[in-house]
Amino acid sequence: MSLSFDEAVNEIQQAIDRDARNTYSEEVLKRFYDPKYMGKITDPHGYAKIKGSCGDSMEFFLTVHDEKITAAQFMTDGCATTIAAGSMACELAMGKTIKDIPKISQGEILSKLGGLPEENEHCALLASDTLICAANNYSESKKSS
């Protein structure tokens, strides 16, 4: 018995979903399928763009009021784990002071995501590094104004 095209596509999608659930935490999948904080902020107070060792790039946009992050958004051309890491980094930044941003480490992002496969852990480092650079960009702009 042959499958219709739609049935074949459905079976393939189900196999992909099963494989993803065996590889990634629910938190990672949730943030990949429906990423929070993805987008750009027009005229951000802090901005950074970094290209990671894997070739993925990430951008962070920050809005700051009274030295606290009031809005954080990111963009990436990366994979599912890069998207999840960027989303989590933004969430961790919200409400924090600029001085607290360097404490948002690769380890904290990995922990909040429920971990990543070893070959994808660099995605959390890219998110952390880019977020910290955006905070530093804000601090530097304040010094020069």
N, CA, C and O atoms as CSV, one atom per row, in Angstrom:
chain,resi,resn,atom,element,x,y,z
A,1,MET,N,N,0.852,-1.180,0.000
A,1,MET,CA,C,0.000,0.000,0.000
A,1,MET,C,C,0.891,1.234,0.000
A,1,MET,O,O,1.792,1.357,0.830
A,2,SER,N,N,0.643,2.132,-0.917
A,2,SER,CA,C,1.447,3.342,-0.980
A,2,SER,C,C,0.738,4.468,-0.226
A,2,SER,O,O,-0.489,4.528,-0.143
A,3,LEU,N,N,1.566,5.348,0.314
A,3,LEU,CA,C,1.045,6.487,1.066
A,3,LEU,C,C,0.805,7.658,0.122
A,3,LEU,O,O,1.488,7.808,-0.891
A,4,SER,N,N,-0.161,8.470,0.467
A,4,SER,CA,C,-0.345,9.713,-0.272
A,4,SER,C,C,0.801,10.652,0.108
A,4,SER,O,O,1.483,10.450,1.113
A,5,PHE,N,N,0.992,11.652,-0.694
A,5,PHE,CA,C,2.047,12.631,-0.399
A,5,PHE,C,C,1.864,13.232,0.992
A,5,PHE,O,O,2.825,13.316,1.756
A,6,ASP,N,N,0.644,13.649,1.329
A,6,ASP,CA,C,0.379,14.261,2.634
A,6,ASP,C,C,0.645,13.286,3.773
A,6,ASP,O,O,1.166,13.686,4.814
A,7,GLU,N,N,0.298,12.020,3.596
A,7,GLU,CA,C,0.550,11.015,4.638
A,7,GLU,C,C,2.052,10.803,4.816
A,7,GLU,O,O,2.537,10.678,5.941
A,8,ALA,N,N,2.781,10.763,3.707
A,8,ALA,CA,C,4.232,10.584,3.775
A,8,ALA,C,C,4.887,11.767,4.490
A,8,ALA,O,O,5.760,11.578,5.338
A,9,VAL,N,N,4.471,12.966,4.153
A,9,VAL,CA,C,5.006,14.168,4.807
A,9,VAL,C,C,4.688,14.133,6.303
A,9,VAL,O,O,5.543,14.464,7.125
A,10,ASN,N,N,3.474,13.737,6.659
A,10,ASN,CA,C,3.073,13.648,8.057
A,10,ASN,C,C,3.941,12.639,8.816
A,10,ASN,O,O,4.372,12.915,9.936
A,11,GLU,N,N,4.197,11.484,8.220
A,11,GLU,CA,C,5.044,10.479,8.871
A,11,GLU,C,C,6.467,10.990,9.059
A,11,GLU,O,O,7.077,10.765,10.105
A,12,ILE,N,N,6.991,11.672,8.058
A,12,ILE,CA,C,8.342,12.239,8.171
A,12,ILE,C,C,8.380,13.281,9.282
A,12,ILE,O,O,9.320,13.299,10.077
A,13,GLN,N,N,7.371,14.152,9.348
A,13,GLN,CA,C,7.328,15.179,10.391
A,13,GLN,C,C,7.242,14.545,11.777
A,13,GLN,O,O,7.893,15.015,12.710
A,14,GLN,N,N,6.458,13.500,11.920
A,14,GLN,CA,C,6.356,12.808,13.203
A,14,GLN,C,C,7.693,12.196,13.607
A,14,GLN,O,O,8.064,12.237,14.780
A,15,ALA,N,N,8.418,11.630,12.648
A,15,ALA,CA,C,9.737,11.060,12.936
A,15,ALA,C,C,10.718,12.154,13.359
A,15,ALA,O,O,11.511,11.956,14.280
A,16,ILE,N,N,10.666,13.296,12.694
A,16,ILE,CA,C,11.533,14.422,13.057
A,16,ILE,C,C,11.198,14.897,14.465
A,16,ILE,O,O,12.103,15.136,15.264
A,17,ASP,N,N,9.923,15.036,14.780
A,17,ASP,CA,C,9.502,15.474,16.110
A,17,ASP,C,C,9.953,14.487,17.194
A,17,ASP,O,O,10.415,14.906,18.255
A,18,ARG,N,N,9.822,13.176,16.931
A,18,ARG,CA,C,10.270,12.165,17.909
A,18,ARG,C,C,11.764,12.291,18.148
A,18,ARG,O,O,12.222,12.263,19.291
A,19,ASP,N,N,12.523,12.430,17.069
A,19,ASP,CA,C,13.969,12.559,17.187
A,19,ASP,C,C,14.340,13.817,17.970
A,19,ASP,O,O,15.226,13.776,18.824
A,20,ALA,N,N,13.673,14.926,17.687
A,20,ALA,CA,C,13.949,16.182,18.400
A,20,ALA,C,C,13.648,16.036,19.881
A,20,ALA,O,O,14.423,16.519,20.706
A,21,ARG,N,N,12.556,15.391,20.242
A,21,ARG,CA,C,12.192,15.211,21.655
A,21,ARG,C,C,13.169,14.282,22.381
A,21,ARG,O,O,13.322,14.370,23.599
A,22,ASN,N,N,13.822,13.400,21.640
A,22,ASN,CA,C,14.840,12.530,22.236
A,22,ASN,C,C,16.173,13.250,22.400
A,22,ASN,O,O,17.028,12.807,23.166
A,23,THR,N,N,16.353,14.354,21.686
A,23,THR,CA,C,17.629,15.067,21.689
A,23,THR,C,C,17.602,16.329,22.549
A,23,THR,O,O,18.578,16.632,23.236
A,24,TYR,N,N,16.487,17.067,22.514
A,24,TYR,CA,C,16.411,18.377,23.155
A,24,TYR,C,C,15.347,18.397,24.245
A,24,TYR,O,O,14.367,17.654,24.200
A,25,SER,N,N,15.568,19.272,25.230
A,25,SER,CA,C,14.593,19.446,26.306
A,25,SER,C,C,13.331,20.128,25.772
A,25,SER,O,O,13.341,20.740,24.704
A,26,GLU,N,N,12.270,20.009,26.523
A,26,GLU,CA,C,11.024,20.691,26.151
A,26,GLU,C,C,11.232,22.201,26.079
A,26,GLU,O,O,10.637,22.873,25.236
A,27,GLU,N,N,12.071,22.733,26.958
A,27,GLU,CA,C,12.341,24.179,26.962
A,27,GLU,C,C,13.006,24.606,25.658
A,27,GLU,O,O,12.640,25.634,25.088
A,28,VAL,N,N,13.967,23.839,25.184
A,28,VAL,CA,C,14.634,24.159,23.922
A,28,VAL,C,C,13.632,24.104,22.777
A,28,VAL,O,O,13.596,25.005,21.939
A,29,LEU,N,N,12.827,23.064,22.735
A,29,LEU,CA,C,11.849,22.918,21.650
A,29,LEU,C,C,10.820,24.028,21.678
A,29,LEU,O,O,10.440,24.559,20.635
A,30,LYS,N,N,10.365,24.382,22.878
A,30,LYS,CA,C,9.379,25.468,23.009
A,30,LYS,C,C,9.949,26.766,22.454
A,30,LYS,O,O,9.261,27.483,21.728
A,31,ARG,N,N,11.181,27.070,22.782
A,31,ARG,CA,C,11.799,28.327,22.346
A,31,ARG,C,C,12.166,28.304,20.863
A,31,ARG,O,O,12.227,29.352,20.221
A,32,PHE,N,N,12.412,27.112,20.319
A,32,PHE,CA,C,12.680,27.035,18.889
A,32,PHE,C,C,11.390,27.202,18.089
A,32,PHE,O,O,11.341,27.980,17.135
A,33,TYR,N,N,10.355,26.474,18.478
A,33,TYR,CA,C,9.097,26.526,17.721
A,33,TYR,C,C,8.365,27.854,17.883
A,33,TYR,O,O,7.641,28.280,16.983
A,34,ASP,N,N,8.551,28.509,19.029
A,34,ASP,CA,C,7.880,29.789,19.287
A,34,ASP,C,C,8.837,30.699,20.056
A,34,ASP,O,O,8.647,30.943,21.247
A,35,PRO,N,N,9.870,31.202,19.368
A,35,PRO,CA,C,10.904,31.972,20.082
A,35,PRO,C,C,10.377,33.296,20.636
A,35,PRO,O,O,9.758,34.091,19.929
A,36,LYS,N,N,10.639,33.497,21.899
A,36,LYS,CA,C,10.340,34.782,22.531
A,36,LYS,C,C,11.491,35.733,22.215
A,36,LYS,O,O,12.634,35.306,22.050
A,37,TYR,N,N,11.180,37.007,22.136
A,37,TYR,CA,C,12.175,38.072,22.021
A,37,TYR,C,C,12.916,38.100,20.689
A,37,TYR,O,O,13.931,38.788,20.579
A,38,MET,N,N,12.452,37.382,19.683
A,38,MET,CA,C,13.129,37.441,18.390
A,38,MET,C,C,12.620,38.662,17.633
A,38,MET,O,O,11.415,38.850,17.469
A,39,GLY,N,N,13.540,39.470,17.185
A,39,GLY,CA,C,13.195,40.678,16.447
A,39,GLY,C,C,14.229,41.754,16.693
A,39,GLY,O,O,15.232,41.537,17.373
A,40,LYS,N,N,13.969,42.903,16.133
A,40,LYS,CA,C,14.894,44.030,16.262
A,40,LYS,C,C,14.216,45.167,17.010
A,40,LYS,O,O,13.005,45.366,16.909
A,41,ILE,N,N,15.016,45.903,17.755
A,41,ILE,CA,C,14.564,47.130,18.406
A,41,ILE,C,C,15.121,48.290,17.593
A,41,ILE,O,O,16.326,48.367,17.354
A,42,THR,N,N,14.248,49.186,17.174
A,42,THR,CA,C,14.688,50.376,16.458
A,42,THR,C,C,15.380,51.311,17.451
A,42,THR,O,O,14.859,51.556,18.539
A,43,ASP,N,N,16.527,51.824,17.088
A,43,ASP,CA,C,17.316,52.731,17.934
A,43,ASP,C,C,17.585,52.136,19.318
A,43,ASP,O,O,17.216,52.738,20.327
A,44,PRO,N,N,18.219,50.970,19.380
A,44,PRO,CA,C,18.523,50.369,20.681
A,44,PRO,C,C,19.554,51.187,21.439
A,44,PRO,O,O,20.348,51.915,20.844
A,45,HIS,N,N,19.532,51.062,22.747
A,45,HIS,CA,C,20.538,51.726,23.588
A,45,HIS,C,C,21.842,50.930,23.600
A,45,HIS,O,O,22.924,51.495,23.760
A,46,GLY,N,N,21.724,49.611,23.428
A,46,GLY,CA,C,22.891,48.736,23.345
A,46,GLY,C,C,22.708,47.768,22.200
A,46,GLY,O,O,21.614,47.250,21.980
A,47,TYR,N,N,23.791,47.524,21.467
A,47,TYR,CA,C,23.712,46.642,20.304
A,47,TYR,C,C,25.032,45.906,20.138
A,47,TYR,O,O,26.103,46.456,20.393
A,48,ALA,N,N,24.938,44.654,19.707
A,48,ALA,CA,C,26.136,43.894,19.349
A,48,ALA,C,C,25.772,42.826,18.339
A,48,ALA,O,O,24.648,42.324,18.309
A,49,LYS,N,N,26.748,42.492,17.512
A,49,LYS,CA,C,26.617,41.380,16.565
A,49,LYS,C,C,27.928,40.606,16.594
A,49,LYS,O,O,29.013,41.174,16.462
A,50,ILE,N,N,27.799,39.299,16.769
A,50,ILE,CA,C,28.975,38.426,16.816
A,50,ILE,C,C,28.722,37.234,15.905
A,50,ILE,O,O,27.608,36.717,15.824
A,51,LYS,N,N,29.778,36.811,15.224
A,51,LYS,CA,C,29.733,35.577,14.449
A,51,LYS,C,C,30.469,34.516,15.254
A,51,LYS,O,O,31.633,34.691,15.613
A,52,GLY,N,N,29.782,33.419,15.531
A,52,GLY,CA,C,30.351,32.351,16.341
A,52,GLY,C,C,31.300,31.458,15.558
A,52,GLY,O,O,31.414,31.557,14.336
A,53,SER,N,N,31.970,30.592,16.284
A,53,SER,CA,C,32.945,29.678,15.692
A,53,SER,C,C,32.308,28.724,14.682
A,53,SER,O,O,32.990,28.224,13.788
A,54,CYS,N,N,31.012,28.472,14.819
A,54,CYS,CA,C,30.307,27.545,13.919
A,54,CYS,C,C,29.797,28.236,12.660
A,54,CYS,O,O,29.307,27.579,11.741
A,55,GLY,N,N,29.914,29.561,12.618
A,55,GLY,CA,C,29.440,30.318,11.467
A,55,GLY,C,C,28.113,31.019,11.699
A,55,GLY,O,O,27.730,31.891,10.919
A,56,ASP,N,N,27.401,30.648,12.770
A,56,ASP,CA,C,26.155,31.342,13.109
A,56,ASP,C,C,26.486,32.751,13.587
A,56,ASP,O,O,27.504,32.969,14.243
A,57,SER,N,N,25.626,33.698,13.257
A,57,SER,CA,C,25.788,35.036,13.812
A,57,SER,C,C,24.570,35.354,14.680
A,57,SER,O,O,23.478,34.825,14.470
A,58,MET,N,N,24.786,36.225,15.650
A,58,MET,CA,C,23.724,36.622,16.564
A,58,MET,C,C,23.845,38.114,16.807
A,58,MET,O,O,24.944,38.657,16.920
A,59,GLU,N,N,22.692,38.769,16.886
A,59,GLU,CA,C,22.619,40.191,17.210
A,59,GLU,C,C,21.744,40.352,18.445
A,59,GLU,O,O,20.750,39.645,18.609
A,60,PHE,N,N,22.123,41.290,19.315
A,60,PHE,CA,C,21.291,41.655,20.455
A,60,PHE,C,C,21.006,43.141,20.415
A,60,PHE,O,O,21.865,43.950,20.063
A,61,PHE,N,N,19.779,43.484,20.785
A,61,PHE,CA,C,19.299,44.858,20.841
A,61,PHE,C,C,18.751,45.077,22.245
A,61,PHE,O,O,17.902,44.312,22.703
A,62,LEU,N,N,19.225,46.113,22.934
A,62,LEU,CA,C,18.786,46.377,24.305
A,62,LEU,C,C,18.212,47.779,24.445
A,62,LEU,O,O,18.714,48.736,23.855
A,63,THR,N,N,17.158,47.881,25.230
A,63,THR,CA,C,16.634,49.158,25.682
A,63,THR,C,C,16.864,49.212,27.180
A,63,THR,O,O,16.577,48.260,27.905
A,64,VAL,N,N,17.391,50.351,27.634
A,64,VAL,CA,C,17.782,50.489,29.032
A,64,VAL,C,C,17.126,51.734,29.615
A,64,VAL,O,O,17.113,52.792,28.986
A,65,HIS,N,N,16.583,51.600,30.824
A,65,HIS,CA,C,16.021,52.735,31.558
A,65,HIS,C,C,16.497,52.628,32.994
A,65,HIS,O,O,16.335,51.590,33.635
A,66,ASP,N,N,17.089,53.712,33.503
A,66,ASP,CA,C,17.648,53.719,34.863
A,66,ASP,C,C,18.590,52.544,35.096
A,66,ASP,O,O,18.570,51.909,36.150
A,67,GLU,N,N,19.421,52.267,34.078
A,67,GLU,CA,C,20.445,51.220,34.125
A,67,GLU,C,C,19.877,49.799,34.190
A,67,GLU,O,O,20.615,48.854,34.470
A,68,LYS,N,N,18.577,49.639,33.934
A,68,LYS,CA,C,17.956,48.314,33.888
A,68,LYS,C,C,17.491,48.003,32.475
A,68,LYS,O,O,17.042,48.886,31.745
A,69,ILE,N,N,17.605,46.738,32.103
A,69,ILE,CA,C,17.143,46.287,30.802
A,69,ILE,C,C,15.616,46.264,30.817
A,69,ILE,O,O,15.004,45.531,31.594
A,70,THR,N,N,15.016,47.065,29.961
A,70,THR,CA,C,13.553,47.098,29.871
A,70,THR,C,C,13.043,46.372,28.634
A,70,THR,O,O,11.866,46.018,28.562
A,71,ALA,N,N,13.923,46.149,27.662
A,71,ALA,CA,C,13.577,45.374,26.476
A,71,ALA,C,C,14.855,44.755,25.926
A,71,ALA,O,O,15.912,45.386,25.898
A,72,ALA,N,N,14.732,43.510,25.493
A,72,ALA,CA,C,15.859,42.801,24.880
A,72,ALA,C,C,15.310,41.952,23.748
A,72,ALA,O,O,14.332,41.223,23.916
A,73,GLN,N,N,15.946,42.056,22.601
A,73,GLN,CA,C,15.555,41.240,21.461
A,73,GLN,C,C,16.814,40.762,20.751
A,73,GLN,O,O,17.890,41.341,20.899
A,74,PHE,N,N,16.656,39.699,19.981
A,74,PHE,CA,C,17.794,39.132,19.265
A,74,PHE,C,C,17.379,38.701,17.865
A,74,PHE,O,O,16.201,38.500,17.569
A,75,MET,N,N,18.377,38.570,17.033
A,75,MET,CA,C,18.219,38.007,15.690
A,75,MET,C,C,19.386,37.049,15.483
A,75,MET,O,O,20.486,37.261,15.995
A,76,THR,N,N,19.121,35.991,14.722
A,76,THR,CA,C,20.184,35.053,14.397
A,76,THR,C,C,19.887,34.391,13.066
A,76,THR,O,O,18.735,34.290,12.645
A,77,ASP,N,N,20.945,33.944,12.413
A,77,ASP,CA,C,20.803,33.128,11.215
A,77,ASP,C,C,21.132,31.679,11.546
A,77,ASP,O,O,21.395,30.862,10.664
A,78,GLY,N,N,21.110,31.382,12.845
A,78,GLY,CA,C,21.555,30.082,13.320
A,78,GLY,C,C,20.479,29.019,13.425
A,78,GLY,O,O,19.330,29.206,13.024
A,79,CYS,N,N,20.897,27.911,13.976
A,79,CYS,CA,C,20.079,26.711,14.103
A,79,CYS,C,C,19.108,26.816,15.282
A,79,CYS,O,O,19.036,27.840,15.961
A,80,ALA,N,N,18.370,25.737,15.505
A,80,ALA,CA,C,17.363,25.689,16.569
A,80,ALA,C,C,17.963,25.991,17.937
A,80,ALA,O,O,17.356,26.708,18.733
A,81,THR,N,N,19.146,25.454,18.218
A,81,THR,CA,C,19.732,25.673,19.545
A,81,THR,C,C,20.245,27.100,19.698
A,81,THR,O,O,20.249,27.633,20.808
A,82,THR,N,N,20.671,27.719,18.625
A,82,THR,CA,C,21.075,29.127,18.695
A,82,THR,C,C,19.855,30.003,18.956
A,82,THR,O,O,19.924,30.948,19.741
A,83,ILE,N,N,18.743,29.693,18.304
A,83,ILE,CA,C,17.500,30.432,18.541
A,83,ILE,C,C,17.062,30.279,19.997
A,83,ILE,O,O,16.712,31.265,20.647
A,84,ALA,N,N,17.080,29.061,20.506
A,84,ALA,CA,C,16.678,28.819,21.899
A,84,ALA,C,C,17.589,29.552,22.876
A,84,ALA,O,O,17.116,30.128,23.856
A,85,ALA,N,N,18.885,29.533,22.613
A,85,ALA,CA,C,19.840,30.208,23.504
A,85,ALA,C,C,19.651,31.725,23.477
A,85,ALA,O,O,19.713,32.371,24.523
A,86,GLY,N,N,19.423,32.292,22.312
A,86,GLY,CA,C,19.173,33.732,22.219
A,86,GLY,C,C,17.914,34.126,22.953
A,86,GLY,O,O,17.890,35.138,23.654
A,87,SER,N,N,16.876,33.344,22.801
A,87,SER,CA,C,15.613,33.606,23.492
A,87,SER,C,C,15.799,33.567,25.006
A,87,SER,O,O,15.307,34.440,25.721
A,88,MET,N,N,16.507,32.555,25.489
A,88,MET,CA,C,16.729,32.430,26.933
A,88,MET,C,C,17.605,33.568,27.449
A,88,MET,O,O,17.343,34.100,28.527
A,89,ALA,N,N,18.633,33.948,26.706
A,89,ALA,CA,C,19.504,35.047,27.142
A,89,ALA,C,C,18.700,36.332,27.301
A,89,ALA,O,O,18.897,37.070,28.267
A,90,CYS,N,N,17.796,36.607,26.364
A,90,CYS,CA,C,16.950,37.800,26.477
A,90,CYS,C,C,16.079,37.732,27.729
A,90,CYS,O,O,15.967,38.706,28.475
A,91,GLU,N,N,15.471,36.582,27.946
A,91,GLU,CA,C,14.609,36.449,29.122
A,91,GLU,C,C,15.391,36.661,30.411
A,91,GLU,O,O,14.906,37.313,31.337
A,92,LEU,N,N,16.592,36.115,30.471
A,92,LEU,CA,C,17.426,36.281,31.668
A,92,LEU,C,C,17.858,37.731,31.862
A,92,LEU,O,O,18.085,38.161,32.993
A,93,ALA,N,N,17.974,38.487,30.775
A,93,ALA,CA,C,18.409,39.884,30.852
A,93,ALA,C,C,17.309,40.831,31.323
A,93,ALA,O,O,17.594,41.860,31.936
A,94,MET,N,N,16.072,40.491,31.041
A,94,MET,CA,C,14.959,41.399,31.353
A,94,MET,C,C,14.928,41.756,32.843
A,94,MET,O,O,14.917,40.883,33.711
A,95,GLY,N,N,14.914,43.067,33.111
A,95,GLY,CA,C,14.843,43.557,34.480
A,95,GLY,C,C,16.170,43.622,35.212
A,95,GLY,O,O,16.252,44.172,36.310
A,96,LYS,N,N,17.205,43.064,34.612
A,96,LYS,CA,C,18.525,43.083,35.245
A,96,LYS,C,C,19.204,44.428,34.987
A,96,LYS,O,O,18.894,45.118,34.016
A,97,THR,N,N,20.126,44.784,35.864
A,97,THR,CA,C,20.918,45.985,35.631
A,97,THR,C,C,22.017,45.672,34.618
A,97,THR,O,O,22.389,44.517,34.410
A,98,ILE,N,N,22.513,46.713,34.010
A,98,ILE,CA,C,23.626,46.564,33.070
A,98,ILE,C,C,24.802,45.868,33.746
A,98,ILE,O,O,25.466,45.036,33.127
A,99,LYS,N,N,25.064,46.192,34.993
A,99,LYS,CA,C,26.192,45.580,35.714
A,99,LYS,C,C,25.980,44.092,35.968
A,99,LYS,O,O,26.949,43.358,36.164
A,100,ASP,N,N,24.715,43.631,35.967
A,100,ASP,CA,C,24.426,42.210,36.203
A,100,ASP,C,C,24.523,41.363,34.935
A,100,ASP,O,O,24.587,40.137,35.022
A,101,ILE,N,N,24.534,41.983,33.777
A,101,ILE,CA,C,24.516,41.236,32.515
A,101,ILE,C,C,25.714,40.290,32.368
A,101,ILE,O,O,25.524,39.176,31.881
A,102,PRO,N,N,26.943,40.672,32.765
A,102,PRO,CA,C,28.057,39.722,32.621
A,102,PRO,C,C,27.894,38.428,33.426
A,102,PRO,O,O,28.603,37.453,33.178
A,103,LYS,N,N,26.982,38.414,34.371
A,103,LYS,CA,C,26.714,37.194,35.151
A,103,LYS,C,C,25.857,36.193,34.377
A,103,LYS,O,O,25.715,35.047,34.801
A,104,ILE,N,N,25.290,36.610,33.258
A,104,ILE,CA,C,24.481,35.707,32.433
A,104,ILE,C,C,25.453,34.924,31.551
A,104,ILE,O,O,25.824,35.357,30.460
A,105,SER,N,N,25.842,33.792,32.044
A,105,SER,CA,C,26.907,32.995,31.439
A,105,SER,C,C,26.362,31.883,30.546
A,105,SER,O,O,25.166,31.591,30.538
A,106,GLN,N,N,27.257,31.290,29.813
A,106,GLN,CA,C,26.927,30.104,29.026
A,106,GLN,C,C,26.300,29.050,29.931
A,106,GLN,O,O,25.294,28.439,29.570
A,107,GLY,N,N,26.888,28.835,31.099
A,107,GLY,CA,C,26.387,27.825,32.033
A,107,GLY,C,C,24.976,28.102,32.498
A,107,GLY,O,O,24.164,27.182,32.595
A,108,GLU,N,N,24.668,29.362,32.791
A,108,GLU,CA,C,23.320,29.701,33.238
A,108,GLU,C,C,22.307,29.477,32.117
A,108,GLU,O,O,21.225,28.941,32.353
A,109,ILE,N,N,22.655,29.884,30.910
A,109,ILE,CA,C,21.755,29.678,29.776
A,109,ILE,C,C,21.523,28.190,29.551
A,109,ILE,O,O,20.387,27.760,29.350
A,110,LEU,N,N,22.599,27.401,29.584
A,110,LEU,CA,C,22.451,25.950,29.417
A,110,LEU,C,C,21.565,25.352,30.496
A,110,LEU,O,O,20.714,24.509,30.213
A,111,SER,N,N,21.765,25.786,31.722
A,111,SER,CA,C,20.970,25.266,32.836
A,111,SER,C,C,19.488,25.583,32.661
A,111,SER,O,O,18.639,24.710,32.839
A,112,LYS,N,N,19.182,26.819,32.316
A,112,LYS,CA,C,17.783,27.232,32.153
A,112,LYS,C,C,17.120,26.553,30.957
A,112,LYS,O,O,15.902,26.376,30.936
A,113,LEU,N,N,17.931,26.171,29.950
A,113,LEU,CA,C,17.384,25.466,28.789
A,113,LEU,C,C,17.208,23.969,29.052
A,113,LEU,O,O,16.610,23.260,28.242
A,114,GLY,N,N,17.727,23.494,30.180
A,114,GLY,CA,C,17.678,22.055,30.444
A,114,GLY,C,C,18.788,21.308,29.732
A,114,GLY,O,O,18.699,20.101,29.510
A,115,GLY,N,N,19.850,22.048,29.372
A,115,GLY,CA,C,21.001,21.462,28.708
A,115,GLY,C,C,20.855,21.424,27.200
A,115,GLY,O,O,19.764,21.571,26.650
A,116,LEU,N,N,21.985,21.222,26.556
A,116,LEU,CA,C,22.061,21.037,25.104
A,116,LEU,C,C,23.046,19.909,24.835
A,116,LEU,O,O,23.923,19.655,25.661
A,117,PRO,N,N,22.924,19.234,23.712
A,117,PRO,CA,C,23.958,18.266,23.348
A,117,PRO,C,C,25.320,18.964,23.314
A,117,PRO,O,O,25.407,20.143,22.972
A,118,GLU,N,N,26.362,18.248,23.661
A,118,GLU,CA,C,27.698,18.848,23.748
A,118,GLU,C,C,28.081,19.609,22.481
A,118,GLU,O,O,28.707,20.666,22.556
A,119,GLU,N,N,27.711,19.082,21.333
A,119,GLU,CA,C,28.089,19.736,20.077
A,119,GLU,C,C,27.323,21.038,19.835
A,119,GLU,O,O,27.635,21.768,18.894
A,120,ASN,N,N,26.324,21.339,20.671
A,120,ASN,CA,C,25.556,22.577,20.527
A,120,ASN,C,C,25.761,23.557,21.686
A,120,ASN,O,O,25.169,24.636,21.687
A,121,GLU,N,N,26.570,23.205,22.651
A,121,GLU,CA,C,26.766,24.075,23.818
A,121,GLU,C,C,27.351,25.428,23.447
A,121,GLU,O,O,27.126,26.413,24.150
A,122,HIS,N,N,28.098,25.490,22.352
A,122,HIS,CA,C,28.682,26.764,21.912
A,122,HIS,C,C,27.604,27.794,21.587
A,122,HIS,O,O,27.878,28.994,21.599
A,123,CYS,N,N,26.384,27.345,21.296
A,123,CYS,CA,C,25.289,28.280,20.996
A,123,CYS,C,C,24.970,29.150,22.216
A,123,CYS,O,O,24.687,30.340,22.083
A,124,ALA,N,N,25.020,28.546,23.392
A,124,ALA,CA,C,24.773,29.304,24.621
A,124,ALA,C,C,25.911,30.289,24.875
A,124,ALA,O,O,25.674,31.379,25.396
A,125,LEU,N,N,27.126,29.927,24.519
A,125,LEU,CA,C,28.260,30.851,24.661
A,125,LEU,C,C,28.102,32.028,23.702
A,125,LEU,O,O,28.361,33.172,24.075
A,126,LEU,N,N,27.683,31.754,22.480
A,126,LEU,CA,C,27.454,32.837,21.521
A,126,LEU,C,C,26.396,33.805,22.047
A,126,LEU,O,O,26.563,35.020,21.941
A,127,ALA,N,N,25.316,33.281,22.609
A,127,ALA,CA,C,24.258,34.137,23.157
A,127,ALA,C,C,24.777,34.967,24.320
A,127,ALA,O,O,24.529,36.171,24.384
A,128,SER,N,N,25.494,34.335,25.238
A,128,SER,CA,C,26.042,35.050,26.395
A,128,SER,C,C,27.026,36.130,25.957
A,128,SER,O,O,26.939,37.271,26.411
A,129,ASP,N,N,27.951,35.777,25.086
A,129,ASP,CA,C,28.962,36.740,24.626
A,129,ASP,C,C,28.325,37.930,23.911
A,129,ASP,O,O,28.737,39.072,24.114
A,130,THR,N,N,27.327,37.665,23.079
A,130,THR,CA,C,26.700,38.745,22.318
A,130,THR,C,C,25.896,39.659,23.238
A,130,THR,O,O,25.922,40.880,23.082
A,131,LEU,N,N,25.190,39.075,24.188
A,131,LEU,CA,C,24.445,39.872,25.165
A,131,LEU,C,C,25.387,40.769,25.961
A,131,LEU,O,O,25.105,41.952,26.155
A,132,ILE,N,N,26.484,40.222,26.414
A,132,ILE,CA,C,27.459,41.001,27.197
A,132,ILE,C,C,28.060,42.122,26.335
A,132,ILE,O,O,28.267,43.233,26.823
A,133,CYS,N,N,28.334,41.840,25.083
A,133,CYS,CA,C,28.856,42.890,24.183
A,133,CYS,C,C,27.838,44.004,23.984
A,133,CYS,O,O,28.212,45.174,23.911
A,134,ALA,N,N,26.553,43.657,23.893
A,134,ALA,CA,C,25.518,44.689,23.747
A,134,ALA,C,C,25.450,45.552,25.005
A,134,ALA,O,O,25.280,46.767,24.912
A,135,ALA,N,N,25.580,44.942,26.168
A,135,ALA,CA,C,25.592,45.708,27.420
A,135,ALA,C,C,26.830,46.609,27.485
A,135,ALA,O,O,26.749,47.755,27.926
A,136,ASN,N,N,27.960,46.085,27.048
A,136,ASN,CA,C,29.186,46.898,27.010
A,136,ASN,C,C,29.058,48.052,26.019
A,136,ASN,O,O,29.553,49.151,26.271
A,137,ASN,N,N,28.390,47.799,24.893
A,137,ASN,CA,C,28.140,48.853,23.914
A,137,ASN,C,C,27.324,49.985,24.544
A,137,ASN,O,O,27.615,51.162,24.328
A,138,TYR,N,N,26.311,49.626,25.317
A,138,TYR,CA,C,25.511,50.627,26.025
A,138,TYR,C,C,26.399,51.425,26.996
A,138,TYR,O,O,26.364,52.655,27.016
A,139,SER,N,N,27.184,50.708,27.790
A,139,SER,CA,C,28.047,51.383,28.786
A,139,SER,C,C,29.035,52.324,28.120
A,139,SER,O,O,29.259,53.435,28.600
A,140,GLU,N,N,29.623,51.888,27.023
A,140,GLU,CA,C,30.588,52.734,26.293
A,140,GLU,C,C,29.893,53.977,25.724
A,140,GLU,O,O,30.456,55.072,25.750
A,141,SER,N,N,28.692,53.808,25.221
A,141,SER,CA,C,27.970,54.968,24.656
A,141,SER,C,C,27.618,55.973,25.741
A,141,SER,O,O,27.576,57.176,25.480
A,142,LYS,N,N,27.366,55.500,26.947
A,142,LYS,CA,C,27.062,56.407,28.069
A,142,LYS,C,C,28.306,57.206,28.458
A,142,LYS,O,O,28.200,58.378,28.820
A,143,LYS,N,N,29.482,56.584,28.387
A,143,LYS,CA,C,30.725,57.261,28.742
A,143,LYS,C,C,31.045,58.379,27.744
A,143,LYS,O,O,31.562,59.430,28.121
A,144,SER,N,N,30.733,58.140,26.477
A,144,SER,CA,C,31.093,59.115,25.448
A,144,SER,C,C,30.030,60.203,25.254
A,144,SER,O,O,30.228,61.125,24.463
A,145,SER,N,N,28.904,60.100,25.972
A,145,SER,CA,C,27.884,61.141,25.780
A,145,SER,C,C,27.886,62.165,26.886
A,145,SER,O,O,27.086,63.100,26.863
